[in-house]
Amino acid sequence: MEYLEGEDLMELITREGALPSSRVADIGVQVSAALSAAQTRGRPLRNR
């Protein structure tokens, strides 16, 4: 997988504080979609 520049979740929360539940749900949907796509392509998923 390629590396994408951008703000990580910790930086977002530090900058904005507590996020509204709708934003948290949207982030969750994006993470789920990314994990599903990676698994479909046969990419190994691992923790750092």
mmCIF file of the N, C-alpha and C atoms, coordinates in Angstrom:
data_MODEL
# 
_entry.id   MODEL 
# 
loop_
_atom_site.group_PDB 
_atom_site.id 
_atom_site.type_symbol 
_atom_site.label_atom_id 
_atom_site.label_alt_id 
_atom_site.label_comp_id 
_atom_site.label_asym_id 
_atom_site.label_entity_id 
_atom_site.label_seq_id 
_atom_site.pdbx_PDB_ins_code 
_atom_site.Cartn_x 
_atom_site.Cartn_y 
_atom_site.Cartn_z 
_atom_site.occupancy 
_atom_site.B_iso_or_equiv 
_atom_site.pdbx_formal_charge 
_atom_site.auth_seq_id 
_atom_site.auth_comp_id 
_atom_site.auth_asym_id 
_atom_site.auth_atom_id 
_atom_site.pdbx_PDB_model_num 
ATOM 1   N N  . MET A 1 1  ? 0.843   -1.178 0.000  1.00 0.00 ? 1  MET A N  1 
ATOM 2   C CA . MET A 1 1  ? 0.000   0.000  0.000  1.00 0.00 ? 1  MET A CA 1 
ATOM 3   C C  . MET A 1 1  ? 0.886   1.238  0.000  1.00 0.00 ? 1  MET A C  1 
ATOM 4   N N  . GLU A 1 2  ? 0.428   2.239  -0.657 1.00 0.00 ? 2  GLU A N  1 
ATOM 5   C CA . GLU A 1 2  ? 1.211   3.464  -0.727 1.00 0.00 ? 2  GLU A CA 1 
ATOM 6   C C  . GLU A 1 2  ? 0.995   4.319  0.517  1.00 0.00 ? 2  GLU A C  1 
ATOM 7   N N  . TYR A 1 3  ? 1.994   5.132  0.827  1.00 0.00 ? 3  TYR A N  1 
ATOM 8   C CA . TYR A 1 3  ? 1.902   6.047  1.954  1.00 0.00 ? 3  TYR A CA 1 
ATOM 9   C C  . TYR A 1 3  ? 1.227   7.325  1.487  1.00 0.00 ? 3  TYR A C  1 
ATOM 10  N N  . LEU A 1 4  ? 0.264   7.769  2.235  1.00 0.00 ? 4  LEU A N  1 
ATOM 11  C CA . LEU A 1 4  ? -0.423  9.017  1.917  1.00 0.00 ? 4  LEU A CA 1 
ATOM 12  C C  . LEU A 1 4  ? -0.128  10.046 2.996  1.00 0.00 ? 4  LEU A C  1 
ATOM 13  N N  . GLU A 1 5  ? 0.304   11.208 2.581  1.00 0.00 ? 5  GLU A N  1 
ATOM 14  C CA . GLU A 1 5  ? 0.544   12.303 3.517  1.00 0.00 ? 5  GLU A CA 1 
ATOM 15  C C  . GLU A 1 5  ? -0.793  12.777 4.066  1.00 0.00 ? 5  GLU A C  1 
ATOM 16  N N  . GLY A 1 6  ? -0.783  13.191 5.309  1.00 0.00 ? 6  GLY A N  1 
ATOM 17  C CA . GLY A 1 6  ? -2.001  13.756 5.869  1.00 0.00 ? 6  GLY A CA 1 
ATOM 18  C C  . GLY A 1 6  ? -1.990  13.696 7.382  1.00 0.00 ? 6  GLY A C  1 
ATOM 19  N N  . GLU A 1 7  ? -3.030  14.212 7.950  1.00 0.00 ? 7  GLU A N  1 
ATOM 20  C CA . GLU A 1 7  ? -3.190  14.276 9.393  1.00 0.00 ? 7  GLU A CA 1 
ATOM 21  C C  . GLU A 1 7  ? -3.710  12.944 9.920  1.00 0.00 ? 7  GLU A C  1 
ATOM 22  N N  . ASP A 1 8  ? -3.108  12.436 10.995 1.00 0.00 ? 8  ASP A N  1 
ATOM 23  C CA . ASP A 1 8  ? -3.622  11.202 11.561 1.00 0.00 ? 8  ASP A CA 1 
ATOM 24  C C  . ASP A 1 8  ? -4.711  11.529 12.595 1.00 0.00 ? 8  ASP A C  1 
ATOM 25  N N  . LEU A 1 9  ? -5.352  10.493 13.074 1.00 0.00 ? 9  LEU A N  1 
ATOM 26  C CA . LEU A 1 9  ? -6.490  10.674 13.972 1.00 0.00 ? 9  LEU A CA 1 
ATOM 27  C C  . LEU A 1 9  ? -6.089  11.390 15.261 1.00 0.00 ? 9  LEU A C  1 
ATOM 28  N N  . MET A 1 10 ? -4.930  11.069 15.812 1.00 0.00 ? 10 MET A N  1 
ATOM 29  C CA . MET A 1 10 ? -4.474  11.725 17.040 1.00 0.00 ? 10 MET A CA 1 
ATOM 30  C C  . MET A 1 10 ? -4.282  13.223 16.817 1.00 0.00 ? 10 MET A C  1 
ATOM 31  N N  . GLU A 1 11 ? -3.709  13.590 15.693 1.00 0.00 ? 11 GLU A N  1 
ATOM 32  C CA . GLU A 1 11 ? -3.519  15.010 15.378 1.00 0.00 ? 11 GLU A CA 1 
ATOM 33  C C  . GLU A 1 11 ? -4.860  15.718 15.233 1.00 0.00 ? 11 GLU A C  1 
ATOM 34  N N  . LEU A 1 12 ? -5.814  15.057 14.594 1.00 0.00 ? 12 LEU A N  1 
ATOM 35  C CA . LEU A 1 12 ? -7.149  15.637 14.416 1.00 0.00 ? 12 LEU A CA 1 
ATOM 36  C C  . LEU A 1 12 ? -7.821  15.893 15.760 1.00 0.00 ? 12 LEU A C  1 
ATOM 37  N N  . ILE A 1 13 ? -7.770  14.905 16.645 1.00 0.00 ? 13 ILE A N  1 
ATOM 38  C CA . ILE A 1 13 ? -8.409  15.041 17.954 1.00 0.00 ? 13 ILE A CA 1 
ATOM 39  C C  . ILE A 1 13 ? -7.688  16.101 18.795 1.00 0.00 ? 13 ILE A C  1 
ATOM 40  N N  . THR A 1 14 ? -6.374  16.152 18.708 1.00 0.00 ? 14 THR A N  1 
ATOM 41  C CA . THR A 1 14 ? -5.610  17.169 19.443 1.00 0.00 ? 14 THR A CA 1 
ATOM 42  C C  . THR A 1 14 ? -5.989  18.563 18.951 1.00 0.00 ? 14 THR A C  1 
ATOM 43  N N  . ARG A 1 15 ? -6.145  18.707 17.653 1.00 0.00 ? 15 ARG A N  1 
ATOM 44  C CA . ARG A 1 15 ? -6.461  20.013 17.072 1.00 0.00 ? 15 ARG A CA 1 
ATOM 45  C C  . ARG A 1 15 ? -7.901  20.425 17.344 1.00 0.00 ? 15 ARG A C  1 
ATOM 46  N N  . GLU A 1 16 ? -8.844  19.486 17.187 1.00 0.00 ? 16 GLU A N  1 
ATOM 47  C CA . GLU A 1 16 ? -10.264 19.829 17.258 1.00 0.00 ? 16 GLU A CA 1 
ATOM 48  C C  . GLU A 1 16 ? -10.937 19.471 18.577 1.00 0.00 ? 16 GLU A C  1 
ATOM 49  N N  . GLY A 1 17 ? -10.293 18.636 19.394 1.00 0.00 ? 17 GLY A N  1 
ATOM 50  C CA . GLY A 1 17 ? -10.932 18.182 20.622 1.00 0.00 ? 17 GLY A CA 1 
ATOM 51  C C  . GLY A 1 17 ? -11.931 17.077 20.306 1.00 0.00 ? 17 GLY A C  1 
ATOM 52  N N  . ALA A 1 18 ? -12.877 16.912 21.214 1.00 0.00 ? 18 ALA A N  1 
ATOM 53  C CA . ALA A 1 18 ? -13.885 15.858 21.032 1.00 0.00 ? 18 ALA A CA 1 
ATOM 54  C C  . ALA A 1 18 ? -14.629 16.061 19.713 1.00 0.00 ? 18 ALA A C  1 
ATOM 55  N N  . LEU A 1 19 ? -14.793 14.977 18.981 1.00 0.00 ? 19 LEU A N  1 
ATOM 56  C CA . LEU A 1 19 ? -15.469 15.046 17.684 1.00 0.00 ? 19 LEU A CA 1 
ATOM 57  C C  . LEU A 1 19 ? -16.945 14.702 17.844 1.00 0.00 ? 19 LEU A C  1 
ATOM 58  N N  . PRO A 1 20 ? -17.795 15.329 17.035 1.00 0.00 ? 20 PRO A N  1 
ATOM 59  C CA . PRO A 1 20 ? -19.218 14.971 17.065 1.00 0.00 ? 20 PRO A CA 1 
ATOM 60  C C  . PRO A 1 20 ? -19.413 13.512 16.631 1.00 0.00 ? 20 PRO A C  1 
ATOM 61  N N  . SER A 1 21 ? -20.442 12.889 17.161 1.00 0.00 ? 21 SER A N  1 
ATOM 62  C CA . SER A 1 21 ? -20.678 11.468 16.866 1.00 0.00 ? 21 SER A CA 1 
ATOM 63  C C  . SER A 1 21 ? -20.828 11.211 15.368 1.00 0.00 ? 21 SER A C  1 
ATOM 64  N N  . SER A 1 22 ? -21.383 12.148 14.636 1.00 0.00 ? 22 SER A N  1 
ATOM 65  C CA . SER A 1 22 ? -21.537 11.952 13.187 1.00 0.00 ? 22 SER A CA 1 
ATOM 66  C C  . SER A 1 22 ? -20.166 11.897 12.501 1.00 0.00 ? 22 SER A C  1 
ATOM 67  N N  . ARG A 1 23 ? -19.221 12.686 12.982 1.00 0.00 ? 23 ARG A N  1 
ATOM 68  C CA . ARG A 1 23 ? -17.860 12.672 12.418 1.00 0.00 ? 23 ARG A CA 1 
ATOM 69  C C  . ARG A 1 23 ? -17.153 11.370 12.769 1.00 0.00 ? 23 ARG A C  1 
ATOM 70  N N  . VAL A 1 24 ? -17.325 10.923 14.001 1.00 0.00 ? 24 VAL A N  1 
ATOM 71  C CA . VAL A 1 24 ? -16.732 9.645  14.428 1.00 0.00 ? 24 VAL A CA 1 
ATOM 72  C C  . VAL A 1 24 ? -17.289 8.498  13.581 1.00 0.00 ? 24 VAL A C  1 
ATOM 73  N N  . ALA A 1 25 ? -18.594 8.513  13.351 1.00 0.00 ? 25 ALA A N  1 
ATOM 74  C CA . ALA A 1 25 ? -19.221 7.466  12.531 1.00 0.00 ? 25 ALA A CA 1 
ATOM 75  C C  . ALA A 1 25 ? -18.673 7.505  11.106 1.00 0.00 ? 25 ALA A C  1 
ATOM 76  N N  . ASP A 1 26 ? -18.485 8.693  10.553 1.00 0.00 ? 26 ASP A N  1 
ATOM 77  C CA . ASP A 1 26 ? -17.950 8.830  9.203  1.00 0.00 ? 26 ASP A CA 1 
ATOM 78  C C  . ASP A 1 26 ? -16.524 8.280  9.123  1.00 0.00 ? 26 ASP A C  1 
ATOM 79  N N  . ILE A 1 27 ? -15.714 8.585  10.121 1.00 0.00 ? 27 ILE A N  1 
ATOM 80  C CA . ILE A 1 27 ? -14.344 8.064  10.156 1.00 0.00 ? 27 ILE A CA 1 
ATOM 81  C C  . ILE A 1 27 ? -14.371 6.537  10.255 1.00 0.00 ? 27 ILE A C  1 
ATOM 82  N N  . GLY A 1 28 ? -15.265 6.004  11.078 1.00 0.00 ? 28 GLY A N  1 
ATOM 83  C CA . GLY A 1 28 ? -15.397 4.554  11.205 1.00 0.00 ? 28 GLY A CA 1 
ATOM 84  C C  . GLY A 1 28 ? -15.757 3.888  9.890  1.00 0.00 ? 28 GLY A C  1 
ATOM 85  N N  . VAL A 1 29 ? -16.656 4.495  9.142  1.00 0.00 ? 29 VAL A N  1 
ATOM 86  C CA . VAL A 1 29 ? -17.050 3.961  7.828  1.00 0.00 ? 29 VAL A CA 1 
ATOM 87  C C  . VAL A 1 29 ? -15.850 3.965  6.880  1.00 0.00 ? 29 VAL A C  1 
ATOM 88  N N  . GLN A 1 30 ? -15.070 5.047  6.906  1.00 0.00 ? 30 GLN A N  1 
ATOM 89  C CA . GLN A 1 30 ? -13.894 5.125  6.037  1.00 0.00 ? 30 GLN A CA 1 
ATOM 90  C C  . GLN A 1 30 ? -12.854 4.070  6.395  1.00 0.00 ? 30 GLN A C  1 
ATOM 91  N N  . VAL A 1 31 ? -12.615 3.876  7.682  1.00 0.00 ? 31 VAL A N  1 
ATOM 92  C CA . VAL A 1 31 ? -11.653 2.863  8.128  1.00 0.00 ? 31 VAL A CA 1 
ATOM 93  C C  . VAL A 1 31 ? -12.135 1.470  7.724  1.00 0.00 ? 31 VAL A C  1 
ATOM 94  N N  . SER A 1 32 ? -13.413 1.190  7.934  1.00 0.00 ? 32 SER A N  1 
ATOM 95  C CA . SER A 1 32 ? -13.973 -0.120 7.566  1.00 0.00 ? 32 SER A CA 1 
ATOM 96  C C  . SER A 1 32 ? -13.848 -0.374 6.069  1.00 0.00 ? 32 SER A C  1 
ATOM 97  N N  . ALA A 1 33 ? -14.126 0.637  5.268  1.00 0.00 ? 33 ALA A N  1 
ATOM 98  C CA . ALA A 1 33 ? -14.022 0.487  3.814  1.00 0.00 ? 33 ALA A CA 1 
ATOM 99  C C  . ALA A 1 33 ? -12.575 0.233  3.394  1.00 0.00 ? 33 ALA A C  1 
ATOM 100 N N  . ALA A 1 34 ? -11.633 0.933  4.026  1.00 0.00 ? 34 ALA A N  1 
ATOM 101 C CA . ALA A 1 34 ? -10.221 0.742  3.689  1.00 0.00 ? 34 ALA A CA 1 
ATOM 102 C C  . ALA A 1 34 ? -9.751  -0.661 4.065  1.00 0.00 ? 34 ALA A C  1 
ATOM 103 N N  . LEU A 1 35 ? -10.141 -1.137 5.248  1.00 0.00 ? 35 LEU A N  1 
ATOM 104 C CA . LEU A 1 35 ? -9.760  -2.490 5.662  1.00 0.00 ? 35 LEU A CA 1 
ATOM 105 C C  . LEU A 1 35 ? -10.375 -3.549 4.762  1.00 0.00 ? 35 LEU A C  1 
ATOM 106 N N  . SER A 1 36 ? -11.618 -3.337 4.372  1.00 0.00 ? 36 SER A N  1 
ATOM 107 C CA . SER A 1 36 ? -12.289 -4.277 3.477  1.00 0.00 ? 36 SER A CA 1 
ATOM 108 C C  . SER A 1 36 ? -11.592 -4.326 2.119  1.00 0.00 ? 36 SER A C  1 
ATOM 109 N N  . ALA A 1 37 ? -11.243 -3.162 1.593  1.00 0.00 ? 37 ALA A N  1 
ATOM 110 C CA . ALA A 1 37 ? -10.553 -3.104 0.297  1.00 0.00 ? 37 ALA A CA 1 
ATOM 111 C C  . ALA A 1 37 ? -9.197  -3.782 0.374  1.00 0.00 ? 37 ALA A C  1 
ATOM 112 N N  . ALA A 1 38 ? -8.468  -3.549 1.467  1.00 0.00 ? 38 ALA A N  1 
ATOM 113 C CA . ALA A 1 38 ? -7.154  -4.176 1.622  1.00 0.00 ? 38 ALA A CA 1 
ATOM 114 C C  . ALA A 1 38 ? -7.281  -5.691 1.706  1.00 0.00 ? 38 ALA A C  1 
ATOM 115 N N  . GLN A 1 39 ? -8.273  -6.163 2.433  1.00 0.00 ? 39 GLN A N  1 
ATOM 116 C CA . GLN A 1 39 ? -8.464  -7.608 2.576  1.00 0.00 ? 39 GLN A CA 1 
ATOM 117 C C  . GLN A 1 39 ? -8.876  -8.228 1.242  1.00 0.00 ? 39 GLN A C  1 
ATOM 118 N N  . THR A 1 40 ? -9.725  -7.544 0.497  1.00 0.00 ? 40 THR A N  1 
ATOM 119 C CA . THR A 1 40 ? -10.177 -8.042 -0.802 1.00 0.00 ? 40 THR A CA 1 
ATOM 120 C C  . THR A 1 40 ? -9.003  -8.189 -1.769 1.00 0.00 ? 40 THR A C  1 
ATOM 121 N N  . ARG A 1 41 ? -8.047  -7.285 -1.681 1.00 0.00 ? 41 ARG A N  1 
ATOM 122 C CA . ARG A 1 41 ? -6.875  -7.339 -2.553 1.00 0.00 ? 41 ARG A CA 1 
ATOM 123 C C  . ARG A 1 41 ? -5.821  -8.311 -2.054 1.00 0.00 ? 41 ARG A C  1 
ATOM 124 N N  . GLY A 1 42 ? -6.078  -8.944 -0.911 1.00 0.00 ? 42 GLY A N  1 
ATOM 125 C CA . GLY A 1 42 ? -5.139  -9.909 -0.394 1.00 0.00 ? 42 GLY A CA 1 
ATOM 126 C C  . GLY A 1 42 ? -3.949  -9.282 0.310  1.00 0.00 ? 42 GLY A C  1 
ATOM 127 N N  . ARG A 1 43 ? -4.064  -8.023 0.677  1.00 0.00 ? 43 ARG A N  1 
ATOM 128 C CA . ARG A 1 43 ? -2.969  -7.355 1.387  1.00 0.00 ? 43 ARG A CA 1 
ATOM 129 C C  . ARG A 1 43 ? -2.944  -7.827 2.831  1.00 0.00 ? 43 ARG A C  1 
ATOM 130 N N  . PRO A 1 44 ? -1.792  -8.165 3.335  1.00 0.00 ? 44 PRO A N  1 
ATOM 131 C CA . PRO A 1 44 ? -1.719  -8.575 4.746  1.00 0.00 ? 44 PRO A CA 1 
ATOM 132 C C  . PRO A 1 44 ? -1.971  -7.377 5.659  1.00 0.00 ? 44 PRO A C  1 
ATOM 133 N N  . LEU A 1 45 ? -2.771  -7.596 6.677  1.00 0.00 ? 45 LEU A N  1 
ATOM 134 C CA . LEU A 1 45 ? -3.039  -6.549 7.643  1.00 0.00 ? 45 LEU A CA 1 
ATOM 135 C C  . LEU A 1 45 ? -2.244  -6.873 8.894  1.00 0.00 ? 45 LEU A C  1 
ATOM 136 N N  . ARG A 1 46 ? -1.548  -5.901 9.410  1.00 0.00 ? 46 ARG A N  1 
ATOM 137 C CA . ARG A 1 46 ? -0.736  -6.145 10.601 1.00 0.00 ? 46 ARG A CA 1 
ATOM 138 C C  . ARG A 1 46 ? -0.684  -4.888 11.458 1.00 0.00 ? 46 ARG A C  1 
ATOM 139 N N  . ASN A 1 47 ? -0.409  -5.101 12.708 1.00 0.00 ? 47 ASN A N  1 
ATOM 140 C CA . ASN A 1 47 ? -0.246  -3.988 13.645 1.00 0.00 ? 47 ASN A CA 1 
ATOM 141 C C  . ASN A 1 47 ? 1.210   -3.577 13.679 1.00 0.00 ? 47 ASN A C  1 
ATOM 142 N N  . ARG A 1 48 ? 1.431   -2.332 13.987 1.00 0.00 ? 48 ARG A N  1 
ATOM 143 C CA . ARG A 1 48 ? 2.806   -1.870 14.135 1.00 0.00 ? 48 ARG A CA 1 
ATOM 144 C C  . ARG A 1 48 ? 3.209   -1.945 15.562 1.00 0.00 ? 48 ARG A C  1 
# 
